[in-house]
Amino acid sequence: MGSAGLNPVFAQSGPAPQNWMHPGGIIARWQLNVFHVSLAIVLTVAAVVSVLLIYTLWKFRDRSYRPGLERKADPAGLPPQIDGNHTLEIIWTVIPVILLVVLAVPTVRTNYLLASPPPSDPIPVRVIAYQWWWAFEYPEHGVVTANELRIAVGKPVQLTFESNDVIHKFWVPQLAGKMDVIPGRINQSWLQADREGVFYGQCAELCGPSHAHMRFRVIAQPEHEFEAWIASYGREPQPRSEAEAAAFHRGMEIFAARGCSACHTIEGTVFQGKVGPNLTGFGSRMTVGAGIMSNTRENLARWVTNPGALKPGVMMPAHDLSREEQDALVTFLHSL
Ligand code: CUA
């Protein structure tokens, strides 16, 4: 995790998290196949043309040339002037046509595959983009979460994309290519993870000052773990231990008193704000601030006290909290 030189506050997701050449699902594999076919054709053409070019330069070089020697214009010394060659012209027209047809077959086929519905009955998920975070709603399960899309390995997920404000773009390099998320329009696509893992996601359309901080994760887990997560959703939050009970209740009070509850929902409680990310199950999230930082106590305390310092333009205001209040609030949030 993390690379030398990067701010340790900002969360990484394994080495080369945006390496789409290491696909984790069927959609990304189809897309990689098209790339491989194109790459093979391009490299073959480049190799043949380079060899012909080098051969021609060598074979037809001016053998009488010496550096510094003054050349006099001598029409009789010019090479033979050629005026077209039908055979060659037909060859260098027909070969590219064949190559384009060869390239078109997998390209068009893959486009139709991407636009077709998933092979088996998918889990529907509504993706709603906000400046600068993501909401994920599972309408069949009554689950709403933010910035972490949990899915079951081997099970397709049908995504519909909506935007709350400007144009965003959903991109999980190792699972699926980019999809525009446009206000007033519903786009659709699906994806599927074929192995367990945490797949890095990123908004890929410039959408304001914190566009680069509009990240997310797709967490692919075995189906029973996914089902368990769905089942545990929305239970009334409890302190994680007896020792934490006092801080937990104090944190819950602060959450209400400082206005957090005006914007955030926590299922199982009276807090039902709809402006910011839904925080139900927040304690199990890997990151804070829409994927930018690991969800540690220190990072969460920094976030709740001054989010604008970490994410320019963020809607959430700064909160002047004492050390004790920060601790209590963090304890409460981590117990969710
Ligand atoms: Cu949303 Cu860039």
Boltz pocket constraint, residues with backbone or C-beta under 6 A from the ligand:
constraints:
  - pocket:
      binder: B
      contacts: [[A, 129], [A, 130], [A, 132], [A, 167], [A, 168], [A, 169], [A, 203], [A, 204], [A, 205], [A, 206], [A, 207], [A, 208], [A, 210], [A, 211], [A, 212], [A, 214]]
      max_distance: 6.0
